């Protein structure tokens, strides 16, 4: 397995993984739109896991100079429990560290207990925060 930065040739596979794994139906979560906007930012914070020439996982990060964020960590179901997700986390954390990031945040749906446990095993802890959002469309 190879962890590497996203390349334009990965577009179709990344969109397919995000669609299959996340299944979001809200317009602001459209995988193609999210990917196009991330690629346009050209910030180098999008990684893929590749196995035998196919993309099997992704992670997207963000950094505003104050906090880092992890978004869109997704691994194809048939490749889970193989340390791919943990490897993707390590890749994005290393990239954020190199940029001077001191703290990384992420959000998980409260009902997604399996994913919460996965992040705990990777060193993340639940913090006493309330996540708020506002749609701008």
N, C-alpha and C positions, 0 to 999 in steps of 0.2 A: 504494500500500500504506500502511496505517495501523497503527502500533503503539500500543496502548492498554491500559489496565488491564482485567482480566477483569470481565465483567458476568454476572449469572445467566442471561441469554439465551444465553450461549456454552456452557452446560453440555454439551449433547448433542454439539456439534461438538468440544469439547476432549476429551471421553471417547473419541470415535471416533478422533481423531488419536492419542491416547496408546495406544489399543488397537492400531491399525494399525502405528504406528511401533515401539513397544516390545515388544508381544506377550508381556509378562510373564504367567506363569501362577501365580506364588506369591500366596497370599491377601493378604499385606501390600502387594503392589504393585497391587492391584485399582484401576483408574483411577477408578471412581466413588467408592470409599472415600477414595482419596488426594485427590480433588478436594473432596469434602464436608468433609474435615478441614482442608484448606487454606483453603477459604472460611470455615469456622467460626473460624479463627484471625484473620480480618479484619485481616491485616497489610499489605495493599496490595502484596504482592510476587508477583503473578501477572499476567502480561501475555499478550496475544494479538496476532498479526499478522492483519489483516483485509484481504482483497482482494475487491472487488466485493460487499461485504456478507457474505462467508463467512470463517470463521476458517480460516487456512491454516498457522498455526504458534503455538507456545506456549513460554513459559519461566516457570519457577517459581523463586523465590528464597527464601532464609531468612537471618535475621540474629539472632544471640543476644546482640549487644552486644560480642562479641569477634571473631568471624569471620562472613563472609558465605558463602553457599553458592548454587550454581546447580544446579537440578534440572529434569528434565523439559523440556529444550530439544528441541522436535520440530517439524519442518516436513514438510508433506505432500510425498511424493516428487516429484510433478509441479511443485512450487514451489521445489525445491532449486537451488542454484547461481545464485540471484537476489539474494543478500545479505540475505535475510529472517532467517536464523539470526544473522548478524552484527548486524543491526539489533535483534533481540530481546536479544542479549547486551548491546549498548550501553544499551538501555533499563533492564535490570535492574542493570547496573553503575552507571549514573547514580543510580538510586533508592537503591542501597546507599551510594554516596558521600555522598548528601544526608543519610543517617542517621549518618554518621561512620565507616562501615566502612573499615578500612585494608587488609584482605586478603580475597580471595575464593577459595574452594576449590570443586572439583567432582570427581566421580568418573566414570571412563569404563571400560568393560570393556576389559581389556588386548588382546583380540583385535580390537577395533574400530578398526583402523588409520586408516580414513578419517575417523572422528570425532576421533581424536587429532590428526591433521593439521589438521583444521578448527579445533580449539581453539588449536593452535600458531599458526596464521595470525591468530588473534584475540588473540594476546599471552600465552597461557597456556604454562606450562612444566611438564614432568614433574618432580616432586619426589621425593626419596628418602623415601617413606613407605610404610607398610603399612596398608591399609584393613582394618578388622576390624568385625564386626557380630555381633549376637546377636538372635535372634527372641524376642519376648516373648509369644507366643501359643501 
